[in-house]
Amino acid sequence: MHDWKSELEALLAETMEFTKSLKIERSTPEVRKVVEPHELSFPDYGGSERDEIRKRVESFKVHQERFMREREQHAESLLRRIRPITTP
């Protein structure tokens, strides 16, 4: 029974040494713009349905591009943080 206690203590000591050797770079979170109510666009029921669909599709594409950019930036920041740890 004494064996597992010494192995546990050795593992804890090794883990503590490993965590002390890590150099983690913290980045500040990106500030996002809050949309004010007067900046929102409301459906224009006086125009044609085709124009309304076109506007909604364009708006959707803009949101998708923003989400894709944010995902890529997040992935790149993770890789930058992980790269020093994983490279020999």
N, CA, C and O atoms as CSV, one atom per row, in Angstrom:
chain,resi,resn,atom,element,x,y,z
A,1,MET,N,N,0.821,-1.196,0.000
A,1,MET,CA,C,0.000,0.000,0.000
A,1,MET,C,C,0.866,1.262,0.000
A,1,MET,O,O,0.413,2.326,-0.424
A,2,HIS,N,N,2.061,1.152,0.455
A,2,HIS,CA,C,2.967,2.290,0.491
A,2,HIS,C,C,3.460,2.650,-0.917
A,2,HIS,O,O,3.841,3.793,-1.172
A,3,ASP,N,N,3.448,1.673,-1.824
A,3,ASP,CA,C,3.915,1.880,-3.188
A,3,ASP,C,C,3.112,2.938,-3.926
A,3,ASP,O,O,3.691,3.838,-4.535
A,4,TRP,N,N,1.785,2.846,-3.883
A,4,TRP,CA,C,0.963,3.785,-4.644
A,4,TRP,C,C,1.079,5.199,-4.101
A,4,TRP,O,O,0.943,6.165,-4.851
A,5,LYS,N,N,1.328,5.329,-2.806
A,5,LYS,CA,C,1.479,6.668,-2.243
A,5,LYS,C,C,2.758,7.325,-2.741
A,5,LYS,O,O,2.762,8.513,-3.063
A,6,SER,N,N,3.821,6.574,-2.805
A,6,SER,CA,C,5.076,7.144,-3.300
A,6,SER,C,C,4.978,7.458,-4.791
A,6,SER,O,O,5.527,8.460,-5.251
A,7,GLU,N,N,4.275,6.598,-5.559
A,7,GLU,CA,C,4.071,6.867,-6.983
A,7,GLU,C,C,3.219,8.114,-7.181
A,7,GLU,O,O,3.479,8.909,-8.085
A,8,LEU,N,N,2.212,8.285,-6.349
A,8,LEU,CA,C,1.357,9.468,-6.433
A,8,LEU,C,C,2.158,10.727,-6.127
A,8,LEU,O,O,2.033,11.728,-6.832
A,9,GLU,N,N,2.966,10.683,-5.096
A,9,GLU,CA,C,3.794,11.834,-4.748
A,9,GLU,C,C,4.783,12.161,-5.865
A,9,GLU,O,O,5.010,13.332,-6.171
A,10,ALA,N,N,5.374,11.126,-6.475
A,10,ALA,CA,C,6.299,11.341,-7.591
A,10,ALA,C,C,5.575,11.960,-8.783
A,10,ALA,O,O,6.099,12.864,-9.434
A,11,LEU,N,N,4.367,11.470,-9.066
A,11,LEU,CA,C,3.578,12.026,-10.167
A,11,LEU,C,C,3.223,13.485,-9.906
A,11,LEU,O,O,3.309,14.312,-10.814
A,12,LEU,N,N,2.829,13.809,-8.692
A,12,LEU,CA,C,2.505,15.193,-8.357
A,12,LEU,C,C,3.722,16.096,-8.499
A,12,LEU,O,O,3.620,17.206,-9.021
A,13,ALA,N,N,4.872,15.619,-8.034
A,13,ALA,CA,C,6.097,16.418,-8.156
A,13,ALA,C,C,6.451,16.640,-9.619
A,13,ALA,O,O,6.831,17.745,-10.007
A,14,GLU,N,N,6.328,15.594,-10.432
A,14,GLU,CA,C,6.629,15.714,-11.866
A,14,GLU,C,C,5.661,16.682,-12.543
A,14,GLU,O,O,6.064,17.481,-13.388
A,15,THR,N,N,4.392,16.608,-12.170
A,15,THR,CA,C,3.385,17.500,-12.745
A,15,THR,C,C,3.664,18.953,-12.364
A,15,THR,O,O,3.542,19.851,-13.197
A,16,MET,N,N,4.031,19.178,-11.127
A,16,MET,CA,C,4.339,20.542,-10.682
A,16,MET,C,C,5.544,21.101,-11.435
A,16,MET,O,O,5.534,22.271,-11.818
A,17,GLU,N,N,6.569,20.303,-11.651
A,17,GLU,CA,C,7.738,20.755,-12.405
A,17,GLU,C,C,7.359,21.074,-13.847
A,17,GLU,O,O,7.822,22.059,-14.424
A,18,PHE,N,N,6.507,20.222,-14.417
A,18,PHE,CA,C,6.079,20.447,-15.789
A,18,PHE,C,C,5.300,21.753,-15.909
A,18,PHE,O,O,5.535,22.527,-16.837
A,19,THR,N,N,4.375,22.008,-14.982
A,19,THR,CA,C,3.579,23.234,-15.063
A,19,THR,C,C,4.430,24.476,-14.860
A,19,THR,O,O,4.133,25.527,-15.429
A,20,LYS,N,N,5.483,24.373,-14.058
A,20,LYS,CA,C,6.371,25.517,-13.868
A,20,LYS,C,C,7.175,25.811,-15.126
A,20,LYS,O,O,7.569,26.954,-15.358
A,21,SER,N,N,7.423,24.782,-15.947
A,21,SER,CA,C,8.222,24.975,-17.154
A,21,SER,C,C,7.413,25.592,-18.298
A,21,SER,O,O,7.995,26.086,-19.264
A,22,LEU,N,N,6.093,25.569,-18.202
A,22,LEU,CA,C,5.248,26.111,-19.275
A,22,LEU,C,C,5.261,27.628,-19.259
A,22,LEU,O,O,5.263,28.257,-18.200
A,23,LYS,N,N,5.271,28.198,-20.444
A,23,LYS,CA,C,5.170,29.653,-20.584
A,23,LYS,C,C,3.906,29.924,-21.383
A,23,LYS,O,O,3.850,29.661,-22.584
A,24,ILE,N,N,2.914,30.441,-20.722
A,24,ILE,CA,C,1.627,30.675,-21.365
A,24,ILE,C,C,1.462,32.164,-21.609
A,24,ILE,O,O,1.655,32.991,-20.719
A,25,GLU,N,N,1.100,32.475,-22.843
A,25,GLU,CA,C,0.898,33.864,-23.243
A,25,GLU,C,C,-0.600,34.156,-23.206
A,25,GLU,O,O,-1.374,33.529,-23.930
A,26,ARG,N,N,-1.002,35.088,-22.382
A,26,ARG,CA,C,-2.418,35.447,-22.283
A,26,ARG,C,C,-2.707,36.625,-23.190
A,26,ARG,O,O,-1.953,37.597,-23.237
A,27,SER,N,N,-3.799,36.520,-23.901
A,27,SER,CA,C,-4.198,37.616,-24.774
A,27,SER,C,C,-5.481,38.232,-24.231
A,27,SER,O,O,-6.277,37.568,-23.567
A,28,THR,N,N,-5.660,39.501,-24.525
A,28,THR,CA,C,-6.868,40.180,-24.063
A,28,THR,C,C,-8.007,39.846,-25.015
A,28,THR,O,O,-7.783,39.740,-26.220
A,29,PRO,N,N,-9.210,39.679,-24.509
A,29,PRO,CA,C,-10.335,39.350,-25.380
A,29,PRO,C,C,-10.653,40.505,-26.323
A,29,PRO,O,O,-10.454,41.674,-25.994
A,30,GLU,N,N,-11.142,40.153,-27.482
A,30,GLU,CA,C,-11.490,41.144,-28.495
A,30,GLU,C,C,-12.751,41.893,-28.077
A,30,GLU,O,O,-13.736,41.285,-27.656
A,31,VAL,N,N,-12.712,43.199,-28.196
A,31,VAL,CA,C,-13.862,44.026,-27.840
A,31,VAL,C,C,-14.846,44.003,-28.999
A,31,VAL,O,O,-14.476,44.257,-30.146
A,32,ARG,N,N,-16.081,43.703,-28.696
A,32,ARG,CA,C,-17.100,43.640,-29.744
A,32,ARG,C,C,-18.029,44.840,-29.643
A,32,ARG,O,O,-18.294,45.350,-28.555
A,33,LYS,N,N,-18.511,45.274,-30.779
A,33,LYS,CA,C,-19.386,46.430,-30.839
A,33,LYS,C,C,-20.815,46.019,-30.481
A,33,LYS,O,O,-21.322,45.004,-30.958
A,34,VAL,N,N,-21.440,46.812,-29.647
A,34,VAL,CA,C,-22.828,46.578,-29.283
A,34,VAL,C,C,-23.697,47.298,-30.306
A,34,VAL,O,O,-23.478,48.471,-30.605
A,35,VAL,N,N,-24.677,46.589,-30.833
A,35,VAL,CA,C,-25.557,47.177,-31.837
A,35,VAL,C,C,-26.658,47.951,-31.125
A,35,VAL,O,O,-27.394,47.410,-30.299
A,36,GLU,N,N,-26.747,49.202,-31.460
A,36,GLU,CA,C,-27.778,50.064,-30.879
A,36,GLU,C,C,-29.100,49.823,-31.605
A,36,GLU,O,O,-29.103,49.470,-32.784
A,37,PRO,N,N,-30.221,50.013,-30.910
A,37,PRO,CA,C,-31.518,49.758,-31.542
A,37,PRO,C,C,-31.749,50.584,-32.811
A,37,PRO,O,O,-32.408,50.117,-33.739
A,38,HIS,N,N,-31.215,51.802,-32.857
A,38,HIS,CA,C,-31.446,52.626,-34.043
A,38,HIS,C,C,-30.613,52.150,-35.239
A,38,HIS,O,O,-30.853,52.593,-36.362
A,39,GLU,N,N,-29.628,51.247,-35.017
A,39,GLU,CA,C,-28.809,50.720,-36.111
A,39,GLU,C,C,-29.420,49.466,-36.733
A,39,GLU,O,O,-28.951,49.005,-37.774
A,40,LEU,N,N,-30.461,48.906,-36.110
A,40,LEU,CA,C,-31.081,47.698,-36.630
A,40,LEU,C,C,-31.910,48.021,-37.865
A,40,LEU,O,O,-32.520,49.085,-37.969
A,41,SER,N,N,-31.915,47.079,-38.792
A,41,SER,CA,C,-32.743,47.284,-39.986
A,41,SER,C,C,-33.990,46.416,-39.860
A,41,SER,O,O,-33.920,45.255,-39.456
A,42,PHE,N,N,-35.099,46.985,-40.202
A,42,PHE,CA,C,-36.361,46.287,-40.128
A,42,PHE,C,C,-36.837,45.965,-41.534
A,42,PHE,O,O,-36.481,46.663,-42.484
A,43,PRO,N,N,-37.628,44.926,-41.677
A,43,PRO,CA,C,-38.102,44.548,-43.006
A,43,PRO,C,C,-38.885,45.678,-43.665
A,43,PRO,O,O,-39.672,46.372,-43.022
A,44,ASP,N,N,-38.654,45.840,-44.937
A,44,ASP,CA,C,-39.374,46.853,-45.707
A,44,ASP,C,C,-40.490,46.138,-46.449
A,44,ASP,O,O,-40.249,45.499,-47.474
A,45,TYR,N,N,-41.704,46.242,-45.939
A,45,TYR,CA,C,-42.822,45.537,-46.545
A,45,TYR,C,C,-43.395,46.274,-47.758
A,45,TYR,O,O,-44.278,45.758,-48.442
A,46,GLY,N,N,-42.893,47.470,-48.016
A,46,GLY,CA,C,-43.385,48.218,-49.171
A,46,GLY,C,C,-42.673,47.814,-50.448
A,46,GLY,O,O,-43.210,48.046,-51.532
A,47,GLY,N,N,-41.481,47.216,-50.371
A,47,GLY,CA,C,-40.724,46.807,-51.554
A,47,GLY,C,C,-41.146,45.427,-52.033
A,47,GLY,O,O,-42.098,44.826,-51.534
A,48,SER,N,N,-40.405,44.954,-53.013
A,48,SER,CA,C,-40.750,43.641,-53.560
A,48,SER,C,C,-40.192,42.539,-52.668
A,48,SER,O,O,-39.232,42.750,-51.926
A,49,GLU,N,N,-40.801,41.367,-52.748
A,49,GLU,CA,C,-40.326,40.224,-51.970
A,49,GLU,C,C,-38.931,39.802,-52.414
A,49,GLU,O,O,-38.119,39.353,-51.605
A,50,ARG,N,N,-38.667,39.949,-53.687
A,50,ARG,CA,C,-37.353,39.581,-54.222
A,50,ARG,C,C,-36.261,40.444,-53.590
A,50,ARG,O,O,-35.199,39.932,-53.234
A,51,ASP,N,N,-36.509,41.739,-53.448
A,51,ASP,CA,C,-35.529,42.628,-52.811
A,51,ASP,C,C,-35.332,42.261,-51.346
A,51,ASP,O,O,-34.208,42.272,-50.844
A,52,GLU,N,N,-36.431,41.934,-50.660
A,52,GLU,CA,C,-36.341,41.551,-49.254
A,52,GLU,C,C,-35.510,40.277,-49.096
A,52,GLU,O,O,-34.676,40.187,-48.195
A,53,ILE,N,N,-35.735,39.298,-49.966
A,53,ILE,CA,C,-34.955,38.054,-49.914
A,53,ILE,C,C,-33.487,38.335,-50.190
A,53,ILE,O,O,-32.612,37.794,-49.514
A,54,ARG,N,N,-33.209,39.185,-51.187
A,54,ARG,CA,C,-31.831,39.530,-51.534
A,54,ARG,C,C,-31.126,40.187,-50.347
A,54,ARG,O,O,-29.976,39.869,-50.046
A,55,LYS,N,N,-31.827,41.108,-49.675
A,55,LYS,CA,C,-31.242,41.790,-48.514
A,55,LYS,C,C,-30.956,40.800,-47.388
A,55,LYS,O,O,-29.908,40.871,-46.747
A,56,ARG,N,N,-31.877,39.889,-47.153
A,56,ARG,CA,C,-31.678,38.908,-46.081
A,56,ARG,C,C,-30.532,37.952,-46.402
A,56,ARG,O,O,-29.758,37.589,-45.516
A,57,VAL,N,N,-30.421,37.549,-47.652
A,57,VAL,CA,C,-29.320,36.660,-48.050
A,57,VAL,C,C,-27.989,37.385,-47.894
A,57,VAL,O,O,-27.023,36.796,-47.408
A,58,GLU,N,N,-27.920,38.644,-48.294
A,58,GLU,CA,C,-26.687,39.420,-48.133
A,58,GLU,C,C,-26.319,39.547,-46.662
A,58,GLU,O,O,-25.155,39.396,-46.293
A,59,SER,N,N,-27.313,39.825,-45.822
A,59,SER,CA,C,-27.074,39.940,-44.387
A,59,SER,C,C,-26.573,38.616,-43.817
A,59,SER,O,O,-25.663,38.598,-42.988
A,60,PHE,N,N,-27.164,37.514,-44.258
A,60,PHE,CA,C,-26.740,36.195,-43.811
A,60,PHE,C,C,-25.293,35.919,-44.209
A,60,PHE,O,O,-24.511,35.404,-43.410
A,61,LYS,N,N,-24.941,36.260,-45.439
A,61,LYS,CA,C,-23.567,36.042,-45.908
A,61,LYS,C,C,-22.566,36.844,-45.078
A,61,LYS,O,O,-21.491,36.348,-44.741
A,62,VAL,N,N,-22.923,38.074,-44.754
A,62,VAL,CA,C,-22.039,38.913,-43.937
A,62,VAL,C,C,-21.817,38.272,-42.570
A,62,VAL,O,O,-20.691,38.236,-42.074
A,63,HIS,N,N,-22.888,37.767,-41.966
A,63,HIS,CA,C,-22.753,37.115,-40.660
A,63,HIS,C,C,-21.896,35.854,-40.761
A,63,HIS,O,O,-21.057,35.600,-39.896
A,64,GLN,N,N,-22.105,35.069,-41.811
A,64,GLN,CA,C,-21.318,33.846,-41.986
A,64,GLN,C,C,-19.836,34.166,-42.173
A,64,GLN,O,O,-18.980,33.468,-41.630
A,65,GLU,N,N,-19.529,35.209,-42.931
A,65,GLU,CA,C,-18.131,35.608,-43.117
A,65,GLU,C,C,-17.520,36.053,-41.789
A,65,GLU,O,O,-16.367,35.733,-41.501
A,66,ARG,N,N,-18.282,36.785,-40.983
A,66,ARG,CA,C,-17.784,37.223,-39.682
A,66,ARG,C,C,-17.514,36.019,-38.782
A,66,ARG,O,O,-16.476,35.955,-38.122
A,67,PHE,N,N,-18.451,35.061,-38.756
A,67,PHE,CA,C,-18.255,33.867,-37.934
A,67,PHE,C,C,-17.029,33.080,-38.389
A,67,PHE,O,O,-16.274,32.568,-37.563
A,68,MET,N,N,-16.832,32.984,-39.702
A,68,MET,CA,C,-15.683,32.255,-40.223
A,68,MET,C,C,-14.380,32.959,-39.827
A,68,MET,O,O,-13.412,32.303,-39.443
A,69,ARG,N,N,-14.356,34.278,-39.920
A,69,ARG,CA,C,-13.168,35.042,-39.511
A,69,ARG,C,C,-12.877,34.839,-38.031
A,69,ARG,O,O,-11.727,34.626,-37.647
A,70,GLU,N,N,-13.909,34.902,-37.200
A,70,GLU,CA,C,-13.722,34.714,-35.761
A,70,GLU,C,C,-13.217,33.317,-35.445
A,70,GLU,O,O,-12.349,33.151,-34.588
A,71,ARG,N,N,-13.757,32.298,-36.135
A,71,ARG,CA,C,-13.283,30.927,-35.917
A,71,ARG,C,C,-11.816,30.797,-36.303
A,71,ARG,O,O,-11.031,30.183,-35.580
A,72,GLU,N,N,-11.444,31.378,-37.446
A,72,GLU,CA,C,-10.052,31.304,-37.892
A,72,GLU,C,C,-9.128,32.037,-36.924
A,72,GLU,O,O,-8.042,31.545,-36.617
A,73,GLN,N,N,-9.540,33.197,-36.442
A,73,GLN,CA,C,-8.716,33.933,-35.486
A,73,GLN,C,C,-8.563,33.159,-34.186
A,73,GLN,O,O,-7.480,33.125,-33.602
A,74,HIS,N,N,-9.640,32.542,-33.734
A,74,HIS,CA,C,-9.575,31.763,-32.501
A,74,HIS,C,C,-8.653,30.555,-32.680
A,74,HIS,O,O,-7.833,30.267,-31.808
A,75,ALA,N,N,-8.784,29.853,-33.796
A,75,ALA,CA,C,-7.937,28.689,-34.056
A,75,ALA,C,C,-6.476,29.105,-34.147
A,75,ALA,O,O,-5.602,28.425,-33.610
A,76,GLU,N,N,-6.205,30.213,-34.821
A,76,GLU,CA,C,-4.829,30.683,-34.946
A,76,GLU,C,C,-4.251,31.079,-33.590
A,76,GLU,O,O,-3.082,30.810,-33.314
A,77,SER,N,N,-5.055,31.713,-32.748
A,77,SER,CA,C,-4.547,32.088,-31.425
A,77,SER,C,C,-4.267,30.849,-30.584
A,77,SER,O,O,-3.295,30.819,-29.829
A,78,LEU,N,N,-5.115,29.819,-30.710
A,78,LEU,CA,C,-4.847,28.570,-29.996
A,78,LEU,C,C,-3.556,27.925,-30.486
A,78,LEU,O,O,-2.744,27.462,-29.685
A,79,LEU,N,N,-3.369,27.897,-31.800
A,79,LEU,CA,C,-2.154,27.302,-32.349
A,79,LEU,C,C,-0.913,28.071,-31.908
A,79,LEU,O,O,0.122,27.470,-31.620
A,80,ARG,N,N,-1.014,29.409,-31.855
A,80,ARG,CA,C,0.125,30.199,-31.381
A,80,ARG,C,C,0.458,29.871,-29.933
A,80,ARG,O,O,1.631,29.827,-29.560
A,81,ARG,N,N,-0.566,29.640,-29.113
A,81,ARG,CA,C,-0.330,29.298,-27.713
A,81,ARG,C,C,0.208,27.881,-27.562
A,81,ARG,O,O,1.032,27.625,-26.684
A,82,ILE,N,N,-0.244,26.962,-28.400
A,82,ILE,CA,C,0.155,25.565,-28.276
A,82,ILE,C,C,1.509,25.298,-28.914
A,82,ILE,O,O,2.253,24.439,-28.439
A,83,ARG,N,N,1.843,26.012,-29.975
A,83,ARG,CA,C,3.072,25.746,-30.738
A,83,ARG,C,C,4.319,25.705,-29.868
A,83,ARG,O,O,5.105,24.773,-30.037
A,84,PRO,N,N,4.570,26.649,-28.938
A,84,PRO,CA,C,5.777,26.546,-28.127
A,84,PRO,C,C,5.798,25.322,-27.221
A,84,PRO,O,O,6.870,24.830,-26.867
A,85,ILE,N,N,4.641,24.836,-26.849
A,85,ILE,CA,C,4.580,23.673,-25.969
A,85,ILE,C,C,4.881,22.385,-26.744
A,85,ILE,O,O,5.548,21.487,-26.229
A,86,THR,N,N,4.384,22.301,-27.988
A,86,THR,CA,C,4.489,21.068,-28.743
A,86,THR,C,C,5.771,20.934,-29.550
A,86,THR,O,O,6.146,19.819,-29.913
A,87,THR,N,N,6.453,22.036,-29.841
A,87,THR,CA,C,7.682,21.937,-30.618
A,87,THR,C,C,8.842,21.593,-29.693
A,87,THR,O,O,8.956,22.126,-28.590
A,88,PRO,N,N,9.701,20.690,-30.164
A,88,PRO,CA,C,10.828,20.266,-29.307
A,88,PRO,C,C,11.890,21.311,-29.177
A,88,PRO,O,O,12.889,21.094,-28.491
